[in-house]
Amino acid sequence: MDPARGKILDVGTFGLNQSHLPAHDAGPFDPRDLFASPKNLFEMEIGTGKGTFLVQQAVRQPDTNFLGIEWTAEFWRYAADRVRRRELSNIRVLHTDATELCRYWLPDEIATVIHLYFSDPWPKTRHNKRRVVQDETLRHFHRVLKPEGELRLVTDHVELWKWYQEHAERNANLFHIKPFLSPESAREGEMVGTNFERKFAREGRPFMAMTLVKRQAPMAARLSGQSAGKSVGNSAGNSSSIQPNPRSFSRLPDQSPL
């Protein structure tokens, strides 16, 4: 896999890797300190890929700092090089495991949004444990998000969508659901506008999306005693709110990924 197609990539100061993190038992690592204006709003994207969403959205939110997290080294280098060439000072791209970053390094209540778009579905049953969304990771996302912070999910994979629904229902004490709204940078008819989305749209795949909103601690505590598996309709509004976004069925004109 060579997203650069032989081109020499330079991550500059925009790309970071595991060596930039302290030992996980040395205390929290606050990624907001990577930016010139650490008090700005802070968002994270898990699975940045080639960085298309980040470079499109960051120019529309110049007062928000973005951390892209990518596990595949080739895509990390490609994304960081794109950011460097565009001199987008409000983006950093980190090469690491996002779930471990949340579990061991990130402090509480730092992010307003966590973006998770077209994550690897790991379709084989024995690999389901590798999916990003798990009961444990949702607890860590809840901790890392600010009050009313959002976890935004989009997928084209039906089984992964069912997995998201089940986990949202099971963790209704931590999150309530609201409809997904496309970011400003998305083109007409797009959900988000990532490379994967544009590729899958040309193949005619349907897209499903939801936004999970962090519950305040008193509500989370009040609901924590409820039995697991209670329907979202009993705790976060009608469960029909977890539905494919109507925009997801729009097809795009044939176009090459950015």
Summary of the structure (lengths in Angstrom):
residues: 258
radius of gyration: 17.9
end to end distance: 16.4
largest distance: 55.3
contacts: 797
relative contact order: 0.14
helix: 35%
strand: 19%
